[in-house]
Amino acid sequence: MSSRGAVTKNGHVTTDEYQSKDGKMVYDAKVLTGTTSKQHGLPDYAHSPNSKYIKENPDGSFREMRVYDETGFPIIEIAYHPEQSLTGNRHEYVLHYHTFKKNLERVMGGRLSETEHADIYKKYKKYLEEYGL
């Protein structure tokens, strides 16, 4: 069972609860949306090795991007939403990243910008620029 309670298939959470947003791609990243209003996260594991998924907000703006390794395990999540631990409040949007422990626990990495964690920002800059970030 996954952290969200979904039943696993072949050791990975199924992606049946997600659908491609009209086949939309941002470079090599597939844009996914939940198939129900209750499903709003990205898959814990990807069935395709070395894949990237982007989740948009309902208005089409960037919410988060998750990058997976050759086994389908998430290696980094880049997000743009309020993060009280970084801004001090629950309303200010901030571009930031998380990494993952082996148990899928997310670990806060910090802010992302041209000057803060710039190596990570530059690596994923082309995706972020598509959303004006």
RODO-2510 file (C-alpha; in nm, 4 decimals, decimal comma):
residues 133
     n   res          X          Y          Z
     1     m     0,0000     0,0000     0,0000
     2     s     0,1301     0,3487    -0,0782
     3     s     0,1455     0,6494     0,1498
     4     r    -0,1907     0,7614     0,0094
     5     g    -0,3514     0,4211     0,0693
     6     a    -0,3564     0,3192    -0,2977
     7     v    -0,3143    -0,0494    -0,3727
     8     t     0,0118    -0,1267    -0,5451
     9     k     0,0629    -0,3143    -0,8684
    10     n     0,4038    -0,4769    -0,9244
    11     g     0,5372    -0,2891    -0,6232
    12     h     0,4362     0,0503    -0,7616
    13     v     0,1280     0,2626    -0,7183
    14     t    -0,0889     0,2414    -1,0270
    15     t    -0,1213     0,5489    -1,2415
    16     d    -0,4867     0,4688    -1,3173
    17     e    -0,5943     0,7594    -1,0966
    18     y    -0,4107     1,0059    -1,3221
    19     q    -0,4615     1,1121    -1,6768
    20     s    -0,2520     1,3075    -1,9181
    21     k    -0,3796     1,6600    -1,9601
    22     d    -0,4889     1,6297    -2,3245
    23     g    -0,1540     1,4660    -2,4009
    24     k     0,0216     1,7859    -2,2993
    25     m     0,3984     1,7705    -2,2687
    26     v     0,6476     2,0316    -2,1523
    27     y     0,9634     1,9136    -2,3256
    28     d     0,9953     1,5520    -2,2028
    29     a     0,7711     1,5988    -1,8968
    30     k     0,4140     1,4704    -1,9118
    31     v     0,1496     1,6971    -1,7581
    32     l    -0,0866     1,4966    -1,5360
    33     t    -0,4129     1,5776    -1,3640
    34     g    -0,6074     1,3744    -1,1114
    35     t    -0,9065     1,1841    -1,2425
    36     t    -1,1093     1,2831    -0,9351
    37     s    -1,1182     1,5889    -0,7128
    38     k    -0,9699     1,3791    -0,4306
    39     q    -0,6636     1,2812    -0,6346
    40     h    -0,4284     1,5741    -0,6617
    41     g    -0,0720     1,4517    -0,6041
    42     l     0,1827     1,3037    -0,8398
    43     p     0,2529     0,9286    -0,8463
    44     d     0,4780     0,7944    -0,5704
    45     y     0,6535     0,5828    -0,8346
    46     a     0,6734     0,6167    -1,2112
    47     h     0,6217     0,3110    -1,4300
    48     s     0,8495     0,4616    -1,6950
    49     p     1,2197     0,4850    -1,6067
    50     n     1,3782     0,8318    -1,6017
    51     s     1,0440     1,0082    -1,6404
    52     k     0,9242     1,3538    -1,5437
    53     y     0,5718     1,4602    -1,4523
    54     i     0,4307     1,8085    -1,4016
    55     k     0,1172     1,8925    -1,2078
    56     e    -0,0584     2,2157    -1,2935
    57     n    -0,3041     2,4112    -1,0832
    58     p    -0,6625     2,4256    -1,2188
    59     d    -0,5780     2,7581    -1,3874
    60     g    -0,2872     2,5986    -1,5792
    61     s    -0,0110     2,7476    -1,3651
    62     f     0,2784     2,5392    -1,2349
    63     r     0,2248     2,3486    -0,9088
    64     e     0,5037     2,0896    -0,9024
    65     m     0,7317     1,8695    -1,1068
    66     r     0,8664     1,5335    -1,0007
    67     v     1,1657     1,3603    -1,1591
    68     y     1,2130     0,9832    -1,1330
    69     d     1,5248     0,7670    -1,1653
    70     e     1,5873     0,4532    -1,3740
    71     t     1,3846     0,2411    -1,1290
    72     g     1,0859     0,4784    -1,1146
    73     f     1,1799     0,6138    -0,7690
    74     p     1,1317     0,9912    -0,7224
    75     i     1,4618     1,1753    -0,6879
    76     i     1,3522     1,5392    -0,6761
    77     e     1,0319     1,7409    -0,6585
    78     i     1,0282     2,1054    -0,7603
    79     a     0,7267     2,2960    -0,6320
    80     y     0,5742     2,6426    -0,6447
    81     h     0,3248     2,6898    -0,3644
    82     p     0,3208     2,8347    -0,0097
    83     e     0,5764     2,6735     0,2192
    84     q     0,5597     2,8184     0,5681
    85     s     0,8961     2,6726     0,6680
    86     l     1,0641     2,8882     0,4015
    87     t     0,8587     3,2082     0,4047
    88     g     0,7180     3,2265     0,7558
    89     n     0,3569     3,2317     0,6357
    90     r     0,1065     3,0028     0,4647
    91     h     0,0148     3,2386     0,1805
    92     e     0,3371     3,3423     0,0067
    93     y     0,4292     3,1314    -0,2942
    94     v     0,7904     3,0197    -0,3143
    95     l     0,9822     2,8106    -0,5686
    96     h     1,1548     2,5297    -0,3780
    97     y     1,2557     2,1663    -0,3934
    98     h     1,2334     1,8431    -0,1971
    99     t     1,4341     1,5225    -0,2142
   100     f     1,3151     1,1774    -0,1040
   101     k     1,4282     0,9202     0,1488
   102     k     1,3987     0,5492     0,0650
   103     n     1,0634     0,5337     0,2514
   104     l     0,9302     0,8124     0,0222
   105     e     0,9476     1,0725     0,2991
   106     r     1,0039     1,4133     0,1447
   107     v     1,2956     1,6194     0,2725
   108     m     1,2941     1,9982     0,2324
   109     g     1,5824     2,1108     0,0157
   110     g     1,5275     2,4871     0,0138
   111     r     1,4435     2,7754    -0,2168
   112     l     1,5280     2,7674    -0,5851
   113     s     1,6438     3,0671    -0,7851
   114     e     1,9341     3,1937    -0,9953
   115     t     2,1214     3,2486    -0,6673
   116     e     1,9787     2,9907    -0,4245
   117     h     2,0546     2,6286    -0,5153
   118     a     2,1373     2,7648    -0,8598
   119     d     2,2741     2,4338    -0,9894
   120     i     1,9344     2,2663    -0,9454
   121     y     1,7482     2,5720    -1,0760
   122     k     1,9589     2,5823    -1,3922
   123     k     1,9146     2,2098    -1,4530
   124     y     1,5342     2,2464    -1,4641
   125     k     1,5152     2,6096    -1,5788
   126     k     1,3665     2,5347    -1,9217
   127     y     1,0621     2,3664    -1,7623
   128     l     1,0147     2,6481    -1,5108
   129     e     1,0451     2,9181    -1,7767
   130     e     0,7484     2,7649    -1,9588
   131     y     0,5437     2,8790    -1,6570
   132     g     0,7160     3,2145    -1,6069
   133     l     0,9240     3,0994    -1,3087
***
